[in-house]
Amino acid sequence: MEKRKVTIESGELQGIFGYDPRITVFKGVPYAKPPVGELRWRAPQPVEPWEGVRLAAEYGPMSVQNVPGLDPNEFWTKELHPAGPEFEMSEDCLYLNVFTPAKKGDEKLPVLVYIHGGGLMGGYPYEIEFDWEHMARKGIVVVTVAYRLGLLGFLSHPWLSAEAPDDPKGSYGYLDQLAAIKWTKRNIAAFGGDPEKITIAGQSAGAGSVMTQLSSPMAKGLFRAAIVQSGIIMPFKDIAGRARNSTVEAAEKAGAEFFEKAGFKSLEEARAFPAWELHQLGRKLGVRCSPPLDGIFQIESSVDAMRRDHWGDCPVIFGYNSGELKMFNRFGGNMPETLADLEAVADRYGDREDEFLQLADCKTDDDVKALMESPAYLGLVISTLLAGSIRAAQGHNAYLYEFSCDIPGEDNPGPYHGAELPFAYDALARMWRPYTGKSYDMARIISSYWVNFIKTGDPNGLSTFGEELPRWDACGTDSMTQMHFTDHAEQAPAEITPLMRMREDLNLK
């Protein structure tokens, strides 16, 4: 990598010095053609090669979304988007960024591909809670990806299906992620990375995206490990929640209704409509797209794919934050609040109704409410524990964690959704909160676990300071363990109760 230049499949790139001059940064690298005009709502297409040297000095635009960080008093402005309104936004958003400590192209360093969260509606890969240069300094190459969001990323419509009947349906954003992973596989050696040592990671909708890639037959063999942060929520049949995956028919119907309300008479007209105005119109009409199980890119839900052992022998880190647990119970649908409600749940167990009620052990309405806030019904807890148990039974390594570190600040937010990100990705110094030494100690430990996992598929080993990290065991078939991050790192037994098992048994019928 002489003078911080690399040659990739589409041409020559000039990188720049990072804030840490030992790191070379390549910003705004195109991994697909701009998805505009006739390429709107099409699978990503290969990049056009360029002549000469392309300077990779600026981040590409974020995908079209609500402008992040407009309200200076809003919680997420301070946490994630203090400069959000200053960044460019465009439908032309298929760019990635590479951070590498390599000095030459034959170093074969392990690679992290990070997929940002944001509900598939927002987010961008250079949010403040990530210090990718600091992560690269630990001996890995980092790739961060922007992808299409919202209506531009996940719309289905009968006209689109008829136009490309053999292509995946309504999953353009997921296909962008896939294209970026494939680009990494083909090109990362030029940046000193090893294409056989790719780990994909994400949080929230990014974690859901990771599980979707794990499950898709189109992504097989592209990576060897995965990190799923606050993203696994299993559906359970005893409480009727909202569907996590749509059928093609339902997704196309929603798209057709949107086109009708918008007054679009043809695909040409819809593709010519300005992207920002399309997004605004979708907001006004309350449109939310759901990527369907299309039998091509998604042939089954990610949870079903895991249960059926379709993820392959891929080690996974699963975890959640203790302060986000009640927030995610909304995915469970209308949670029971009274004994009468619980009786209705028990009816779904058929001839095991009495057994369920005995295990639930509720005598009052307050008991029912407490049960709904117990690990058996907190969606992230039971889903994480069951996922670990399922993967262990299949002979694969799964490492579980609960993040409960103290989060300072006068608002006392607790370990909120996303609070672990600046710890895992070593960005505390970039945040506004008054973090002190104990937080930096924990960030060093947690990010070291992440880097070790990216390097070897096992989080154990030394910290970046050369200290032996506390042991973190994968789930076993006879015993369950879970790492607890508080003001120190310590693993503890994790129990799957008979009630949890009963809920999972009902899912399998």
Secondary structure, DSSP 8 states (H G I E B T S, - for coil): -GGGEEEETTEEEE-EE-SSTTSEEEEEEESS----GGGTTS--------SSEEE--S---B-S-S-TT-STTSHHHHHT-TTGGGS-B-S---EEEEEE--SSTT--EEEEEEE--STTTS--TT-TT--HHHHHTTT-EEEEE----HHHHH---HHHHHHSTTS-SS-HHHHHHHHHHHHHHHHGGGGTEEEEEEEEEEETHHHHHHHHHHH-GGGTTS-SEEEEES------TTS----SSEEHHHHHHHHHHHHHHHT--SHHHHHHS-HHHHHHHHHHHT-----EE-SSS-SS-HHHHHHTT-S-S--EEEEEEGGGTTGGGGGG-S---SHHHHHHHHHTTGGGHHHHHHHH---SHHHHHHHHTSTTT-HHHHHHHHHHHHHHHTT--EEEEEE-----STT---S-TTTTHHHHTT-GGGSSS---HHHHHHHHHHHHHHHHHHHHS---SB-TTS-B--------SS--EEEEESSSEEEEE----HHHHHHHHHHT-
